[in-house]
Structures are given as structure tokens and as C-alpha cells.
């Protein structure tokens, strides 16, 4: 096979990946770009949740009592999260009888002022602009198989990055010729070539990490652990231990408490307390403590690193800016690619018409 024949094959692969997935790539890319800045966006959309009066903390029971005052009968506290670097206290409560859906179970979120336990806001965790964006980006809002669809789109995008770089590489002369602006007379084609080159490597990394998150069993040996309070078990309505006793036990073990998760019904119910450096499991019946190493955000080991790279959590403003651009440009590449295909289609039709006998 000659180099020209191989180039033609890669061109067809690249073209049809872009055309088939264009409609899906645009919402995935734009939602991912927005979610890079999910906390600032949430602060902008819901300022009441951040209207705290100070950073002093009350005992856990004060927040639990304040949250229970706004809950409906049958709703039980699932978790309590302390703010990191200032902010509100966040409690989550279960929603008995909520319809089954793919992804995290329905929760009621309650934001409280740390010094006063005043309720700042109450909302269903499954509603709001950011929640919709998370569902769109993680599963295209398709129940059941949506996460796998997103994973296979990530695999296709990795192949598209590879074929795009192959097609970008100049056939004659130095690779620096590929950085020229006017490689073609059309604006959209020049934009497609240059944007595709500069975003190829970050987009490959984002596609790889996205596929890794979608197929944890294939890549990472298991599903990454979700945030505290996201489990599907129903919390015990009246546990033997109080949240104050659990917080005191965790303090004696050393470290700053970040989250407390209530025990769920089972043979050996236990509380889970996340500290800065590890996670404690505290038996609800006997108060016995066992400890485990707390891995980076998003899950244990390599799976957690992949999630941090993908969503930019704790990766610094430079990488966050890169993946924000990595969310915007694929949408632009999809649009310019469709324009290029449509123009080429018209050009081929015109050539065929000229070749037809009168």
C-alpha cells in the first residue's frame, strides 16, 4: 500500500467519524467546557448557597437538626460535608419512593450557614442547569447505555485525533509548512487545519480519560468510587451512634473531618468519615474504627488520576484553561468539518455534471 493510498483511507476514516458523530460531539464538548468551571458557574447561578456569615463551625447535630426541620416525612440524612477553604455546610437526604433512574439516586441537598446553621438553600440534587450538564456530558441523558455510548465516542475521538494529525502533516516539505495559515483558500478549511493541530494532543488525552471513566472495568479494574452520599442504600433512620460521637471519634483518630456519611441498613452498619488523608469506617454498633488510605478525588489509584485529568479538579488554572479550550474547539471542528464536506459534495456534483454528455 502506497503512502497516498493510506492517506486516502485515513481521510475516509476521519471524515466519517466527524460526520457521524458531529451531532453528539457538539453537546458533549460544550457541556464539558462548562463543567470545567462548575463551581464558579454554580456560585453565579445560586448565590444564596454561598452567602455565609463566617467560618466558625457548630457541632454536627446543630446542622442535622436544622436540615431535618425542612425535610419531608420519610426523608433521612445521608451525608454531611464540611466546606474546604470556606463555604457552606452541605447535607444530603434520601428521597424515599423516588422513581428509579440511571446514575446517582435522587437526593435533597440542603446548604447551611456554618456559624448559625441557617438554611441557605434547598434543592433536588437531580435538578438545575449544572446537574443537566453533568447528565448530558456523562451519558447524553440516555438511560442505561448512555455512559457506554459516551465511552465509545471517546474511543472514536482518539482515532480521529490520530487520523487528523496524519492528514494535517504536509505531504511535501517540512512539518512547519503545516502551521501556515493559508493552506487553503477557504476560511473554514484553514481554521479546521490549525485548530485541529493545536487541540489534537489535549483532545486525545481528554478522550482517553473519558473512555477510561466510562469503562472502568476494562481500564481500571473497577468502578471509581463516587462522592460521599451517592450510594443507593437507604440510611438508618435512628442509628445507635450520634453524628457528634462519630465526629469526636474521628477527631481522636487525628485529621480534619471532611464528610460524614450515615450508615445504611445491613448486617454490619457503619459510618464513613473522610479525613484529609484517609477514610475511617466506624461501626454503628460498637464504635470500632478501621482506616483506609484516601486516594485522590474521583476514586482509588489510577482511576482517580484519570478523573482529575478529565475534569480538571485540583489540576491548576493552566490545565483547566486547556481543557476548557479542548471543549470549545471540537464543536468548532465539527461545524467546519461539516461545511468542508458539504462544499466538497457540491464540487463533486458539479464535476460529475460537466462530465455527463449533453
KOLTOR-350263 format. One record per residue (C-alpha): x, z, y; residue in three letters. Coordinates in steps of 0.25 Angstrom, whole numbers, plus 5000, padded with zeros to 4 digits. Each point is the difference from the previous one (the first is absolute). Layout:
N
+------+------+------+--------+
|   px |   pz |   py | residu |
+------+------+------+--------+
|    X |    Z |    Y |    ALA |
...
+------+------+------+--------+
This chain:
358
+------+------+------+--------+
|   px |   pz |   py | residu |
+------+------+------+--------+
| 5000 | 5000 | 5000 |    UNK |
| 5006 | 4996 | 5014 |    UNK |
| 5000 | 5009 | 5012 |    UNK |
| 4989 | 4991 | 5006 |    UNK |
| 4991 | 5001 | 4988 |    UNK |
| 5002 | 5016 | 5000 |    UNK |
| 4997 | 5000 | 5015 |    UNK |
| 4987 | 4993 | 4998 |    UNK |
| 4996 | 5009 | 4989 |    UNK |
| 5003 | 5012 | 5009 |    UNK |
| 4992 | 4994 | 5011 |    UNK |
| 4988 | 4998 | 4992 |    UNK |
| 5001 | 5015 | 4995 |    UNK |
| 5002 | 5005 | 5014 |    UNK |
| 4989 | 4991 | 5006 |    UNK |
| 4989 | 5004 | 4990 |    UNK |
| 5004 | 5015 | 5000 |    UNK |
| 4997 | 5000 | 5015 |    UNK |
| 4988 | 4991 | 5000 |    UNK |
| 4993 | 5008 | 4988 |    UNK |
| 5004 | 5014 | 5006 |    UNK |
| 4998 | 4997 | 5015 |    UNK |
| 4987 | 5006 | 5001 |    UNK |
| 5005 | 5013 | 4993 |    UNK |
| 5013 | 5001 | 5006 |    UNK |
| 4995 | 5001 | 5014 |    UNK |
| 4991 | 5012 | 4999 |    UNK |
| 5011 | 5007 | 4991 |    UNK |
| 5011 | 4997 | 5010 |    UNK |
| 4992 | 5004 | 5012 |    UNK |
| 4995 | 5013 | 4994 |    UNK |
| 5014 | 5004 | 4995 |    UNK |
| 5005 | 4998 | 5014 |    UNK |
| 4989 | 5009 | 5006 |    UNK |
| 5003 | 5011 | 4989 |    UNK |
| 5015 | 5001 | 5004 |    UNK |
| 4995 | 5007 | 5013 |    UNK |
| 4988 | 5007 | 4993 |    UNK |
| 5002 | 5014 | 5006 |    UNK |
| 5001 | 4995 | 5015 |    UNK |
| 4988 | 4991 | 4997 |    UNK |
| 4992 | 5012 | 4995 |    UNK |
| 5004 | 5008 | 5012 |    UNK |
| 4995 | 4989 | 5009 |    UNK |
| 4987 | 4998 | 4992 |    UNK |
| 4998 | 5015 | 4998 |    UNK |
| 5006 | 5008 | 5011 |    UNK |
| 4991 | 5013 | 4997 |    UNK |
| 5008 | 5002 | 4987 |    UNK |
| 5013 | 5002 | 5008 |    UNK |
| 4994 | 5009 | 5011 |    UNK |
| 5007 | 5012 | 4995 |    UNK |
| 5002 | 5012 | 5009 |    UNK |
| 5014 | 5005 | 4994 |    UNK |
| 5008 | 5001 | 4988 |    UNK |
| 4997 | 5015 | 4995 |    UNK |
| 4995 | 5001 | 4986 |    UNK |
| 4989 | 5009 | 4995 |    UNK |
| 4998 | 5005 | 4985 |    UNK |
| 4995 | 4989 | 4991 |    UNK |
| 4986 | 5007 | 4998 |    UNK |
| 4997 | 4998 | 5015 |    UNK |
| 5001 | 4985 | 4998 |    UNK |
| 4992 | 5000 | 4987 |    UNK |
| 4989 | 5008 | 5007 |    UNK |
| 4999 | 4991 | 5012 |    UNK |
| 5000 | 4988 | 4991 |    UNK |
| 4989 | 5006 | 4991 |    UNK |
| 4991 | 5002 | 5012 |    UNK |
| 4999 | 4985 | 5002 |    UNK |
| 4999 | 4996 | 4985 |    UNK |
| 4987 | 4997 | 4993 |    UNK |
| 4996 | 5008 | 4988 |    UNK |
| 5008 | 4996 | 4987 |    UNK |
| 5012 | 4995 | 5008 |    UNK |
| 5012 | 5007 | 4996 |    UNK |
| 5014 | 5001 | 5007 |    UNK |
| 5010 | 4992 | 4993 |    UNK |
| 5013 | 5001 | 5008 |    UNK |
| 5006 | 5006 | 5013 |    UNK |
| 5011 | 4993 | 5007 |    UNK |
| 5009 | 5005 | 5011 |    UNK |
| 5005 | 4991 | 5011 |    UNK |
| 5014 | 4996 | 5000 |    UNK |
| 5006 | 4999 | 5014 |    UNK |
| 4987 | 5005 | 5007 |    UNK |
| 4986 | 4995 | 4998 |    UNK |
| 4987 | 5005 | 4994 |    UNK |
| 4997 | 5007 | 4987 |    UNK |
| 4994 | 4991 | 4990 |    UNK |
| 4990 | 5004 | 4989 |    UNK |
| 4993 | 4991 | 4990 |    UNK |
| 4988 | 5004 | 4992 |    UNK |
| 4993 | 4993 | 4988 |    UNK |
| 4987 | 4992 | 5001 |    UNK |
| 4992 | 5003 | 4987 |    UNK |
| 4991 | 4989 | 4996 |    UNK |
| 5008 | 4989 | 5008 |    UNK |
| 4999 | 4986 | 4993 |    UNK |
| 5012 | 4996 | 4991 |    UNK |
| 5009 | 4991 | 5007 |    UNK |
| 5014 | 4995 | 4997 |    UNK |
| 5012 | 5007 | 5007 |    UNK |
| 5000 | 5014 | 5005 |    UNK |
| 4987 | 5008 | 4999 |    UNK |
| 4991 | 5003 | 5012 |    UNK |
| 5004 | 5012 | 5008 |    UNK |
| 4996 | 5006 | 5013 |    UNK |
| 5011 | 5002 | 5010 |    UNK |
| 5000 | 5012 | 5010 |    UNK |
| 5010 | 5001 | 5011 |    UNK |
| 5002 | 5014 | 5006 |    UNK |
| 5008 | 5006 | 5012 |    UNK |
| 5012 | 5008 | 4994 |    UNK |
| 4999 | 5012 | 5010 |    UNK |
| 4985 | 5001 | 5000 |    UNK |
| 4994 | 4994 | 4987 |    UNK |
| 4991 | 4992 | 5009 |    UNK |
| 4994 | 4988 | 4994 |    UNK |
| 5005 | 4987 | 5007 |    UNK |
| 4994 | 4989 | 4991 |    UNK |
| 4993 | 4998 | 4987 |    UNK |
| 5000 | 4986 | 4993 |    UNK |
| 4998 | 4994 | 4986 |    UNK |
| 5014 | 4996 | 4996 |    UNK |
| 4995 | 4987 | 4995 |    UNK |
| 4995 | 4995 | 5014 |    UNK |
| 5006 | 4996 | 5012 |    UNK |
| 5009 | 4988 | 5005 |    UNK |
| 5013 | 5005 | 4993 |    UNK |
| 4993 | 5003 | 4987 |    UNK |
| 4994 | 4986 | 4999 |    UNK |
| 5014 | 4994 | 5004 |    UNK |
| 5006 | 5009 | 4988 |    UNK |
| 4990 | 4994 | 4990 |    UNK |
| 5002 | 4986 | 5005 |    UNK |
| 5015 | 5001 | 4999 |    UNK |
| 5000 | 5007 | 4987 |    UNK |
| 4989 | 4993 | 4992 |    UNK |
| 4994 | 4989 | 5009 |    UNK |
| 4988 | 5009 | 4999 |    UNK |
| 4997 | 4995 | 4986 |    UNK |
| 4996 | 5011 | 4991 |    UNK |
| 5008 | 5001 | 4987 |    UNK |
| 5009 | 4988 | 5000 |    UNK |
| 5003 | 5000 | 5014 |    UNK |
| 5013 | 5007 | 4999 |    UNK |
| 5005 | 4991 | 4990 |    UNK |
| 4996 | 4988 | 5008 |    UNK |
| 5009 | 5005 | 5011 |    UNK |
| 5011 | 5003 | 4991 |    UNK |
| 5000 | 4985 | 4995 |    UNK |
| 4999 | 4995 | 5014 |    UNK |
| 5013 | 5008 | 5002 |    UNK |
| 5007 | 4993 | 4989 |    UNK |
| 4995 | 4987 | 5005 |    UNK |
| 5006 | 5003 | 5014 |    UNK |
| 5013 | 5004 | 4994 |    UNK |
| 5001 | 4986 | 4994 |    UNK |
| 4995 | 4994 | 5013 |    UNK |
| 5012 | 5007 | 5007 |    UNK |
| 5010 | 4994 | 4990 |    UNK |
| 4994 | 4986 | 5001 |    UNK |
| 4998 | 5000 | 5015 |    UNK |
| 5015 | 5004 | 5002 |    UNK |
| 5004 | 4988 | 4990 |    UNK |
| 4992 | 4990 | 5008 |    UNK |
| 5005 | 5006 | 5014 |    UNK |
| 5014 | 4998 | 4995 |    UNK |
| 5005 | 4987 | 5007 |    UNK |
| 5003 | 4988 | 4990 |    UNK |
| 5011 | 4995 | 5008 |    UNK |
| 5011 | 5008 | 5008 |    UNK |
| 5002 | 5015 | 5003 |    UNK |
| 4989 | 5010 | 4998 |    UNK |
| 5001 | 5003 | 5014 |    UNK |
| 4992 | 4987 | 5003 |    UNK |
| 4988 | 5007 | 4994 |    UNK |
| 5000 | 5009 | 5012 |    UNK |
| 4997 | 4989 | 5010 |    UNK |
| 4987 | 5000 | 5007 |    UNK |
| 4997 | 4985 | 5000 |    UNK |
| 5001 | 4997 | 4985 |    UNK |
| 4986 | 4993 | 5001 |    UNK |
| 4992 | 4994 | 5011 |    UNK |
| 4988 | 5009 | 4998 |    UNK |
| 5000 | 5014 | 5006 |    UNK |
| 4993 | 5007 | 4988 |    UNK |
| 5010 | 4994 | 4990 |    UNK |
| 5012 | 5005 | 5009 |    UNK |
| 4993 | 5014 | 5000 |    UNK |
| 4998 | 5000 | 4985 |    UNK |
| 5014 | 4997 | 4997 |    UNK |
| 5006 | 5010 | 5010 |    UNK |
| 4990 | 5011 | 4997 |    UNK |
| 5001 | 4998 | 4985 |    UNK |
| 5015 | 5002 | 5000 |    UNK |
| 5001 | 5012 | 5009 |    UNK |
| 4989 | 5007 | 4992 |    UNK |
| 5004 | 4996 | 4986 |    UNK |
| 5008 | 5012 | 4996 |    UNK |
| 4991 | 5011 | 5006 |    UNK |
| 4988 | 4993 | 4994 |    UNK |
| 5007 | 4999 | 4986 |    UNK |
| 5002 | 5015 | 5001 |    UNK |
| 4986 | 5003 | 5004 |    UNK |
| 4994 | 4991 | 4989 |    UNK |
| 5009 | 5007 | 4990 |    UNK |
| 4997 | 5014 | 5004 |    UNK |
| 4985 | 4996 | 5001 |    UNK |
| 5000 | 4994 | 4986 |    UNK |
| 5007 | 5013 | 4995 |    UNK |
| 4990 | 5009 | 5006 |    UNK |
| 4989 | 4991 | 4994 |    UNK |
| 5006 | 5000 | 4986 |    UNK |
| 5006 | 5014 | 4999 |    UNK |
| 5000 | 5000 | 4985 |    UNK |
| 5008 | 4987 | 4999 |    UNK |
| 5010 | 5003 | 5010 |    UNK |
| 5001 | 5015 | 5002 |    UNK |
| 4995 | 5006 | 4987 |    UNK |
| 4988 | 5007 | 5005 |    UNK |
| 4990 | 5000 | 5012 |    UNK |
| 5005 | 5006 | 5012 |    UNK |
| 4994 | 5014 | 5004 |    UNK |
| 4990 | 4999 | 5011 |    UNK |
| 4999 | 5009 | 5012 |    UNK |
| 4995 | 5015 | 4997 |    UNK |
| 4985 | 5001 | 4999 |    UNK |
| 4998 | 4986 | 4995 |    UNK |
| 4998 | 5003 | 4985 |    UNK |
| 4987 | 4998 | 4994 |    UNK |
| 4997 | 5014 | 4994 |    UNK |
| 4990 | 5009 | 5006 |    UNK |
| 5006 | 5012 | 5006 |    UNK |
| 4996 | 5014 | 4995 |    UNK |
| 4989 | 5006 | 5010 |    UNK |
| 5005 | 5014 | 4998 |    UNK |
| 5015 | 5001 | 4996 |    UNK |
| 5006 | 5013 | 4995 |    UNK |
| 5011 | 4999 | 5011 |    UNK |
| 4998 | 4999 | 5015 |    UNK |
| 5007 | 4990 | 5008 |    UNK |
| 5006 | 5011 | 5008 |    UNK |
| 5006 | 5006 | 4987 |    UNK |
| 5005 | 4986 | 4996 |    UNK |
| 5007 | 4998 | 5013 |    UNK |
| 5006 | 5014 | 4999 |    UNK |
| 5006 | 4997 | 4986 |    UNK |
| 5005 | 4986 | 5005 |    UNK |
| 5007 | 5007 | 5012 |    UNK |
| 5007 | 5010 | 4991 |    UNK |
| 5005 | 4988 | 4992 |    UNK |
| 5006 | 4995 | 5012 |    UNK |
| 4997 | 4988 | 5009 |    UNK |
| 4990 | 4995 | 5010 |    UNK |
| 4986 | 4997 | 4994 |    UNK |
| 4995 | 4986 | 5003 |    UNK |
| 4988 | 4999 | 4991 |    UNK |
| 4991 | 5009 | 4991 |    UNK |
| 4992 | 4993 | 4990 |    UNK |
| 4989 | 5008 | 4993 |    UNK |
| 4999 | 5001 | 4985 |    UNK |
| 4990 | 4991 | 4992 |    UNK |
| 4992 | 5004 | 4988 |    UNK |
| 5008 | 4999 | 4987 |    UNK |
| 5006 | 5009 | 4989 |    UNK |
| 5011 | 5005 | 5009 |    UNK |
| 4996 | 4998 | 5015 |    UNK |
| 5011 | 5001 | 5010 |    UNK |
| 5003 | 4998 | 5015 |    UNK |
| 5010 | 4990 | 5005 |    UNK |
| 5009 | 5004 | 5012 |    UNK |
| 5009 | 4990 | 5006 |    UNK |
| 5012 | 5005 | 5008 |    UNK |
| 5011 | 4992 | 5007 |    UNK |
| 5009 | 4999 | 4988 |    UNK |
| 4991 | 5002 | 4988 |    UNK |
| 4986 | 5002 | 4994 |    UNK |
| 4995 | 5013 | 4995 |    UNK |
| 4990 | 5001 | 4989 |    UNK |
| 4993 | 5014 | 5001 |    UNK |
| 4990 | 5004 | 4989 |    UNK |
| 4987 | 5004 | 5005 |    UNK |
| 4998 | 5011 | 4989 |    UNK |
| 5014 | 5007 | 5000 |    UNK |
| 5006 | 4995 | 5013 |    UNK |
| 5012 | 4995 | 4991 |    UNK |
| 5009 | 4990 | 5008 |    UNK |
| 5007 | 4988 | 4995 |    UNK |
| 5008 | 4991 | 5009 |    UNK |
| 5003 | 4985 | 4999 |    UNK |
| 5009 | 4992 | 5009 |    UNK |
| 4993 | 4993 | 5011 |    UNK |
| 5003 | 4985 | 5001 |    UNK |
| 4999 | 4991 | 5012 |    UNK |
| 4987 | 4996 | 5006 |    UNK |
| 4991 | 4992 | 4991 |    UNK |
| 5004 | 5004 | 4986 |    UNK |
| 5012 | 5004 | 4992 |    UNK |
| 5013 | 4993 | 5000 |    UNK |
| 5002 | 4985 | 5002 |    UNK |
| 4985 | 4998 | 5001 |    UNK |
| 5000 | 5010 | 5012 |    UNK |
| 5011 | 4992 | 5007 |    UNK |
| 4993 | 4987 | 4998 |    UNK |
| 4987 | 5005 | 5007 |    UNK |
| 5009 | 5005 | 5011 |    UNK |
| 5006 | 4987 | 5002 |    UNK |
| 4987 | 4993 | 4999 |    UNK |
| 4992 | 5008 | 5010 |    UNK |
| 5012 | 5005 | 5009 |    UNK |
| 4997 | 5015 | 4998 |    UNK |
| 5012 | 5007 | 5005 |    UNK |
| 5009 | 4987 | 5001 |    UNK |
| 5002 | 5000 | 5015 |    UNK |
| 4995 | 4992 | 5011 |    UNK |
| 5009 | 4988 | 4997 |    UNK |
| 4995 | 4998 | 4986 |    UNK |
| 4986 | 5002 | 5005 |    UNK |
| 5001 | 4990 | 5010 |    UNK |
| 5006 | 4990 | 4990 |    UNK |
| 4988 | 5002 | 4990 |    UNK |
| 4990 | 4999 | 5012 |    UNK |
| 5006 | 4986 | 5003 |    UNK |
| 5000 | 4998 | 4985 |    UNK |
| 4985 | 5002 | 5000 |    UNK |
| 4997 | 4991 | 5012 |    UNK |
| 5009 | 4988 | 4997 |    UNK |
| 4995 | 4997 | 4986 |    UNK |
| 4986 | 4998 | 5006 |    UNK |
| 5006 | 4990 | 5010 |    UNK |
| 5008 | 4993 | 4989 |    UNK |
| 4986 | 4999 | 4992 |    UNK |
| 4994 | 4993 | 5012 |    UNK |
| 5012 | 4991 | 5004 |    UNK |
| 5001 | 4996 | 4985 |    UNK |
| 4985 | 4996 | 4999 |    UNK |
| 5002 | 4992 | 5013 |    UNK |
| 5012 | 4993 | 4994 |    UNK |
| 4993 | 4997 | 4987 |    UNK |
| 4987 | 4994 | 5007 |    UNK |
| 5009 | 4991 | 5009 |    UNK |
| 5008 | 4995 | 4988 |    UNK |
| 4987 | 4997 | 4993 |    UNK |
| 4995 | 4992 | 5012 |    UNK |
| 5013 | 4993 | 5001 |    UNK |
| 5000 | 4996 | 4985 |    UNK |
| 4985 | 4995 | 5001 |    UNK |
| 5004 | 4991 | 5012 |    UNK |
| 5012 | 4995 | 4992 |    UNK |
| 4991 | 4997 | 4988 |    UNK |
| 4990 | 4993 | 5009 |    UNK |
| 5011 | 4991 | 5005 |    UNK |
| 5004 | 4996 | 4986 |    UNK |
| 4986 | 4996 | 4996 |    UNK |
| 4998 | 4985 | 5000 |    UNK |
| 4991 | 4995 | 5011 |    UNK |
+------+------+------+--------+
